[in-house]
């Protein structure tokens, strides 16, 4: 029952602050999406091995970038909710120490998540 109340509270906080949540998340993800489109626009379909290796490396870099942006937004949201730190008009404020801690925790949880998913 406690889990339900916690989940309900989190959802209601998001709904009550939807404008702030969208303001913190839409532009960073749109910027990263535009970068993704621009990077893949220059790559043509080819059977060349070096091009396929480049695409693989590009995908790995983009996955890391998307995780970084997601974590940056999560840190901004948590700082807004817990510390009442107002975000900038279009981006969450950068808090390097917090973001690096969240990213490290995120990458530590990936193997555990994959293991539990396979089980």
C-alpha positions as CSV (number, residue, x, y, z in Angstrom):
1,X,0.0,0.0,0.0
2,X,2.9,2.4,0.7
3,X,4.3,1.7,-2.8
4,X,0.9,2.8,-4.3
5,X,0.8,6.0,-2.3
6,X,4.4,6.8,-3.3
7,X,3.7,6.2,-7.0
8,X,0.5,8.2,-6.8
9,X,2.3,11.1,-5.2
10,X,5.1,11.0,-7.8
11,X,2.5,11.0,-10.7
12,X,0.5,13.9,-9.1
13,X,3.7,15.9,-8.6
14,X,4.5,15.5,-12.3
15,X,1.0,16.4,-13.4
16,X,0.9,19.4,-11.1
17,X,4.3,20.6,-12.5
18,X,3.9,19.5,-16.1
19,X,4.9,22.9,-17.5
20,X,8.2,22.8,-15.6
21,X,8.8,19.2,-16.5
22,X,8.3,19.9,-20.2
23,X,10.4,23.0,-20.0
24,X,13.2,21.0,-18.5
25,X,13.0,18.0,-20.9
26,X,11.8,19.0,-24.4
27,X,14.6,21.2,-25.6
28,X,17.5,18.9,-24.5
29,X,15.9,15.9,-26.1
30,X,15.0,17.9,-29.3
31,X,18.6,19.2,-29.5
32,X,20.0,15.7,-29.2
33,X,17.5,14.3,-31.7
34,X,18.5,17.0,-34.2
35,X,22.1,16.1,-33.6
36,X,21.3,12.4,-34.2
37,X,19.5,13.2,-37.5
38,X,22.4,15.4,-38.7
39,X,24.9,12.7,-37.9
40,X,23.0,10.0,-39.7
41,X,22.1,12.2,-42.6
42,X,25.8,12.1,-43.7
43,X,26.0,8.3,-43.7
44,X,24.8,6.5,-46.8
45,X,24.0,2.8,-47.1
46,X,27.2,1.0,-48.0
47,X,28.9,-2.4,-47.6
48,X,32.2,-0.8,-46.7
49,X,33.5,-2.3,-43.4
50,X,34.9,1.0,-42.2
51,X,31.6,2.7,-42.7
52,X,29.8,0.0,-40.7
53,X,32.3,0.3,-37.9
54,X,31.8,4.0,-37.9
55,X,28.0,3.5,-37.6
56,X,28.5,1.2,-34.7
57,X,30.8,3.6,-32.9
58,X,28.3,6.4,-33.7
59,X,25.5,4.4,-32.1
60,X,27.5,3.7,-29.0
61,X,28.3,7.4,-28.6
62,X,24.7,8.4,-29.2
63,X,23.5,5.9,-26.6
64,X,25.9,7.4,-24.0
65,X,24.7,10.9,-25.0
66,X,21.0,9.9,-24.6
67,X,21.7,8.4,-21.2
68,X,23.6,11.5,-20.2
69,X,20.8,13.9,-21.3
70,X,18.2,11.7,-19.6
71,X,20.3,11.7,-16.3
72,X,20.8,15.5,-16.6
73,X,17.0,16.0,-16.8
74,X,16.5,13.6,-13.9
75,X,18.9,15.5,-11.8
76,X,17.3,18.8,-12.7
77,X,13.8,17.4,-11.8
78,X,15.0,16.0,-8.5
79,X,16.7,19.3,-7.6
80,X,13.5,21.1,-8.5
81,X,11.3,18.7,-6.5
82,X,13.5,18.1,-3.5
83,X,15.5,21.4,-3.2
84,X,13.1,23.7,-4.9
85,X,15.9,24.8,-7.2
86,X,14.3,26.7,-10.1
87,X,15.4,25.5,-13.5
88,X,16.6,27.9,-16.2
89,X,14.0,28.9,-18.8
90,X,14.9,26.2,-21.3
91,X,17.4,23.8,-19.8
92,X,17.9,22.1,-16.4
93,X,20.8,23.6,-14.5
94,X,24.0,21.6,-14.8
95,X,25.1,20.1,-11.6
96,X,28.3,18.2,-12.5
97,X,28.8,16.3,-9.3
98,X,25.2,15.1,-9.2
99,X,25.0,14.3,-12.9
100,X,28.2,12.2,-12.7
101,X,26.9,10.3,-9.6
102,X,23.6,9.6,-11.4
103,X,25.4,8.5,-14.6
104,X,27.7,6.2,-12.6
105,X,24.7,4.7,-10.8
106,X,22.9,4.2,-14.1
107,X,25.7,2.3,-15.7
108,X,26.2,0.2,-12.6
109,X,22.5,-0.8,-12.8
110,X,22.6,-1.8,-16.5
111,X,24.3,-5.2,-16.0
112,X,21.9,-6.0,-13.1
113,X,18.9,-5.0,-15.3
114,X,20.2,-7.2,-18.2
115,X,20.8,-10.1,-15.9
116,X,17.3,-9.9,-14.3
117,X,15.8,-9.5,-17.8
118,X,17.5,-12.7,-19.0
119,X,16.3,-14.6,-16.0
